[in-house]
């Protein structure tokens, strides 16, 4: 299998001719590797569209569970949301979490949080993670990125040489993208004790005015 990744729209239909053992390898415009669908310009839009459908089906299961006659309290729904929705949304997140299309999966995640909290539409989405007691998806993804960055700091790790280099936008192969190395360097330099702390969670979601006047 062969594929090309670039930002040149005029070469969209260009196909590589790669031979192995005297056989031409098939060309895939959107190959899938370890569950992640890769597109030509690495926007991950197709992957996130597929993930949105998968999450929507899981939210439907949660809705049926919440409407059943079983003992489905907030704790049960919270555990089910973490297992069915957030675990699926976190898979391969280190690859696509810096994409501009991550907002495609936000409605499904917010829908699951509304089921847990029993909140209606007037409650803003920013307050749902706090009410559900579940860390916001963005911070969960940043935490996973920071954890990998902490491992990469150690010599001999796969990304150590890249992470040890000074940050330079000119070194990016796809200049319109936000590669892992630059984001990891920023998180390491800006995070106290190399953790996504509870204070960041509160600052990310909690609004003092809303806290004084809850819905």
C-alpha positions in Angstrom: 0.0 0.0 0.0 1.2 3.5 -0.8 -0.1 7.0 0.0 1.1 10.5 -0.4 0.5 13.3 2.1 0.8 16.9 1.0 -1.0 20.3 0.8 -0.8 20.8 -3.0 -4.4 20.8 -4.3 -3.3 20.7 -7.9 -1.7 17.3 -7.2 -4.8 15.8 -5.5 -5.1 13.0 -8.1 -1.4 12.3 -8.3 -0.6 8.6 -7.6 2.7 7.2 -6.5 4.1 4.2 -8.5 5.9 2.2 -5.9 7.1 -1.3 -6.7 8.0 -4.1 -4.2 9.1 -7.5 -5.4 8.3 -6.4 -9.0 4.7 -5.7 -8.0 3.1 -2.2 -8.0 1.7 -1.4 -4.6 -2.0 -0.3 -4.6 -2.6 3.4 -4.0 -5.0 4.5 -1.2 -6.1 8.1 -1.0 -7.4 7.6 2.6 -5.5 4.7 4.2 -6.4 3.4 7.6 -3.6 2.7 10.1 -4.3 1.2 13.5 -7.9 2.5 13.4 -7.1 6.1 12.3 -8.1 7.2 8.8 -5.4 9.3 7.2 -6.3 11.9 4.5 -4.0 13.6 2.0 -3.5 16.8 4.0 -3.8 15.1 7.4 -6.9 17.1 8.5 -8.4 13.9 9.9 -11.9 15.1 8.8 -13.0 11.7 7.4 -11.8 10.0 10.6 -13.7 12.4 12.8 -16.8 12.1 10.7 -16.6 8.3 11.2 -15.9 8.7 14.9 -19.0 11.0 15.2 -21.2 8.3 13.8 -19.7 5.8 16.2 -20.2 8.1 19.2 -23.8 8.9 18.2 -24.7 5.2 18.2 -23.2 4.9 21.7 -25.1 7.9 23.0 -28.3 6.3 21.7 -27.5 3.3 23.8 -27.0 5.5 26.9 -30.3 7.2 26.2 -32.1 3.9 26.1 -30.3 2.9 29.3 -31.4 6.1 31.0 -35.0 5.6 29.9 -35.2 2.0 31.1 -36.7 0.8 34.3 -33.4 -0.4 35.7 -31.6 1.3 38.5 -29.7 3.8 36.4 -28.7 6.6 38.7 -26.1 9.3 37.9 -23.2 7.1 39.0 -24.2 4.2 36.7 -24.7 6.6 33.7 -21.4 8.3 34.4 -19.5 5.0 34.4 -21.3 4.0 31.2 -20.4 7.3 29.6 -16.8 6.9 30.4 -16.8 3.3 29.1 -18.8 3.8 26.0 -18.3 7.4 24.8 -15.1 8.9 26.3 -13.0 5.7 25.9 -14.0 5.7 22.2 -13.4 9.4 21.8 -10.0 9.1 23.3 -8.7 6.3 21.0 -5.9 7.6 18.7 -6.6 11.1 20.1 -2.9 11.9 20.1 -3.0 11.8 16.4 -6.0 13.9 15.6 -6.6 16.0 18.7 -4.9 19.0 17.1 -7.1 18.9 14.0 -9.4 21.8 13.2 -12.3 19.3 12.9 -12.4 18.0 16.5 -15.6 20.1 16.9 -17.4 17.4 14.8 -17.5 15.0 17.8 -18.4 17.7 20.4 -22.2 17.4 20.0 -22.1 13.6 20.7 -20.0 14.1 23.8 -22.2 16.9 25.1 -25.2 14.7 24.4 -23.8 12.0 26.6 -23.1 14.5 29.4 -26.6 15.8 29.2 -27.9 12.3 29.8 -25.7 11.9 32.9 -26.6 15.3 34.3 -30.2 15.4 33.2 -29.6 19.0 32.0 -31.7 20.6 29.3 -30.6 22.7 26.4 -30.6 26.0 28.4 -27.6 24.7 30.3 -24.5 25.7 28.4 -22.2 22.9 27.2 -19.2 24.4 29.0 -20.8 23.6 32.4 -21.7 20.0 31.6 -18.3 18.3 32.4 -18.2 20.0 35.8 -21.8 18.9 36.6 -21.1 15.3 35.4 -17.8 15.1 37.3 -16.0 14.1 34.1 -12.9 15.9 32.9 -13.5 17.9 29.7 -12.5 16.1 26.5 -10.0 18.8 25.5 -8.2 18.5 28.8 -8.2 14.7 28.6 -6.6 15.0 25.2 -4.0 17.5 26.5 -3.3 15.2 29.4 -2.6 12.3 27.0 -0.3 14.5 24.9 1.5 15.7 28.0 2.0 12.1 29.3 3.6 11.1 26.0 5.7 14.2 26.1 7.0 13.4 29.6 8.1 10.0 28.3 9.7 11.5 25.3 11.9 13.7 27.4 13.9 10.6 28.5 16.8 9.9 26.2 16.4 6.9 23.9 12.6 7.4 23.5 11.2 7.5 20.0 10.4 11.3 20.0 13.3 12.4 22.2 15.5 13.8 19.4 12.6 15.8 17.9 11.4 17.1 21.2 14.9 18.2 22.3 15.3 20.4 19.2 14.4 24.1 19.6 10.9 24.8 18.5 10.8 26.3 15.0 7.8 26.8 12.7 10.1 26.6 9.7 10.9 22.9 10.5 7.3 21.8 10.0 6.8 19.6 7.0 3.1 20.6 6.8 3.2 24.2 7.9 -0.6 24.6 8.3 -0.7 21.8 10.8 0.0 21.7 14.6 2.5 18.8 15.0 2.9 16.9 18.2 6.4 18.2 18.9 5.4 21.9 19.0 2.3 21.3 21.1 4.3 19.0 23.5 7.0 21.6 24.0 4.4 24.2 24.8 2.6 21.9 27.3 5.8 21.0 29.1 6.9 24.6 29.4 3.5 25.9 30.5 2.3 23.1 32.9 3.3 23.1 36.5 4.7 19.7 37.6 3.9 18.4 34.1 0.3 17.7 35.0 -3.1 18.8 33.9 -4.2 20.0 37.3 -7.7 20.2 38.8 -7.3 24.0 38.8 -6.9 23.9 35.0 -10.1 21.8 34.8 -12.0 24.3 36.9 -10.6 27.3 35.0 -11.5 25.6 31.7 -15.1 25.0 32.5 -16.3 26.9 35.6 -17.6 30.4 35.4 -17.9 32.3 38.7 -21.0 34.2 37.6 -22.7 30.9 36.6 -21.7 29.4 40.0 -23.4 32.2 41.8 -26.5 31.8 39.7 -26.9 28.1 38.8 -29.5 27.1 36.2 
